[in-house]
Structures are given as structure tokens and as C-alpha cells.
Amino acid sequence: MTRTQQGDQARALQEIPNVGPAMAGDLLRLGMTSRADLVGQDPDALYARLCAMDGVRHDPCVLDTFTAVVAFANGEPAQPWWVFSRQRTAREAVPVCRFCRLRYGRA
């Protein structure tokens, strides 16, 4: 792929709400070149793949952005990524035993 083609794909991805230059670059590295490529994707899987590719755990806001982008690609109305941050943190809010620090409801 030429630099021009990559630039065109990055610009097309940036037309998606919540996608700026850095996120467009991450999506391209994951093989996502258009909104159509994002339809039906699993945001958690995209996040896990990116973390594995880079050998680091990226900020969870990257996961929230993937969630917002995939939701939009699937036809949902555009929402800011931080809406999905609230949903993620609510899902992850599991009580912790103050004595043994184990999380209830987790295996």
C-alpha cells in the first residue's frame, strides 16, 4: 500500500466520530481501513490485539473509543467515547472484600 493510499484511509477513518489521527493509525494497524470494516467487530478483541501488538496495556480510554467507534459503525447514534467509559466502569464496579481483597462475582 502506498503512503497516499494509507493517508486516504486514515482521513476516511477520521470522518468517524471519536477518531483522530492517533486512533486512525491504531485502526489501520489492526487492519480496519473503513467504517465497513468496523461493523460487527468486538471492541474488547480490538483492544486486546492492539495491546498485544504493542506489548503494553493501553489506557482503557482506548477501549472506550473502540466501543464508541464500533457502535457507530453498527448504526447506533454517535456518542462521545466517555459515555462508554461510564458504562465500562459501571460494569467493572464489583464489590471488593475488605479483608481479603478478593472481588465478589468474579471467578
Secondary structure per residue as TSV (DSSP state, phi and psi in degrees):
chain	resnum	aa	ss	phi	psi
A	1	M	-	360.0	137.4
A	2	T	-	-81.3	163.6
A	3	R	H	-61.4	-36.8
A	4	T	H	-63.6	-45.2
A	5	Q	H	-62.4	-42.5
A	6	Q	H	-62.8	-41.0
A	7	G	H	-63.6	-40.3
A	8	D	H	-63.3	-42.2
A	9	Q	H	-66.3	-41.6
A	10	A	H	-61.9	-42.6
A	11	R	H	-64.8	-39.1
A	12	A	H	-64.2	-41.5
A	13	L	H	-64.3	-34.0
A	14	Q	T	-70.9	-8.5
A	15	E	T	-75.5	-16.6
A	16	I	S	-78.5	132.8
A	17	P	T	-54.5	140.9
A	18	N	T	79.9	-0.7
A	19	V	-	-104.9	114.6
A	20	G	-	-106.5	-170.2
A	21	P	H	-57.7	-44.3
A	22	A	H	-66.4	-44.5
A	23	M	H	-65.8	-38.7
A	24	A	H	-59.8	-41.5
A	25	G	H	-62.1	-42.6
A	26	D	H	-63.6	-43.5
A	27	L	H	-62.9	-41.1
A	28	L	H	-62.3	-42.2
A	29	R	H	-62.1	-28.0
A	30	L	T	-86.0	1.6
A	31	G	T	88.1	8.1
A	32	M	-	-91.9	113.6
A	33	T	-	-111.7	-6.2
A	34	S	S	-157.1	168.2
A	35	R	H	-58.0	-38.9
A	36	A	H	-60.4	-34.0
A	37	D	H	-66.7	-22.9
A	38	L	H	-86.0	-16.4
A	39	V	T	-60.8	127.1
A	40	G	T	78.3	2.2
A	41	Q	-	-72.6	156.8
A	42	D	-	-99.0	111.6
A	43	P	H	-57.0	-37.5
A	44	D	H	-63.6	-39.0
A	45	A	H	-68.8	-40.0
A	46	L	H	-60.7	-44.8
A	47	Y	H	-62.6	-45.9
A	48	A	H	-61.9	-41.3
A	49	R	H	-63.8	-43.0
A	50	L	H	-63.5	-44.0
A	51	C	H	-60.9	-42.3
A	52	A	H	-66.1	-41.6
A	53	M	H	-60.4	-39.5
A	54	D	H	-93.6	-11.6
A	55	G	T	70.2	23.1
A	56	V	S	-140.6	159.8
A	57	R	-	-91.9	111.8
A	58	H	-	-71.5	160.8
A	59	D	-	-54.6	137.6
A	60	P	H	-58.5	-19.8
A	61	C	H	-63.8	-24.9
A	62	V	H	-65.0	-43.2
A	63	L	H	-60.3	-43.0
A	64	D	H	-63.0	-37.3
A	65	T	H	-67.8	-42.7
A	66	F	H	-58.3	-41.3
A	67	T	H	-63.5	-43.4
A	68	A	H	-63.9	-41.7
A	69	V	H	-68.2	-43.8
A	70	V	H	-66.8	-40.7
A	71	A	H	-59.3	-44.1
A	72	F	H	-63.5	-43.5
A	73	A	H	-62.3	-31.3
A	74	N	T	-82.1	4.5
A	75	G	T	101.3	1.1
A	76	E	-	-75.6	157.5
A	77	P	-	-64.7	149.5
A	78	A	-	-63.6	133.6
A	79	Q	-	-136.3	149.1
A	80	P	-	-63.8	149.7
A	81	W	H	-60.4	-28.7
A	82	W	H	-70.0	-17.4
A	83	V	H	-61.7	-39.9
A	84	F	H	-75.2	-24.5
A	85	S	H	-63.1	-44.9
A	86	R	H	-61.3	-42.6
A	87	Q	H	-64.2	-42.1
A	88	R	H	-64.5	-47.4
A	89	T	H	-66.2	-32.8
A	90	A	H	-66.2	-40.0
A	91	R	H	-64.5	-38.0
A	92	E	H	-82.3	-10.2
A	93	A	-	-73.8	91.0
A	94	V	-	-115.8	132.0
A	95	P	-	-57.1	144.7
A	96	V	B	-114.4	133.6
A	97	C	-	-66.7	123.0
A	98	R	T	-71.9	-15.1
A	99	F	T	-89.4	-45.2
A	100	C	T	-111.2	-4.2
A	101	R	-	63.9	18.5
A	102	L	-	-85.4	144.9
A	103	R	B	-86.1	131.8
A	104	Y	T	-71.9	147.5
A	105	G	T	78.3	6.3
A	106	R	-	-118.3	142.8
A	107	A	-	-78.3	360.0
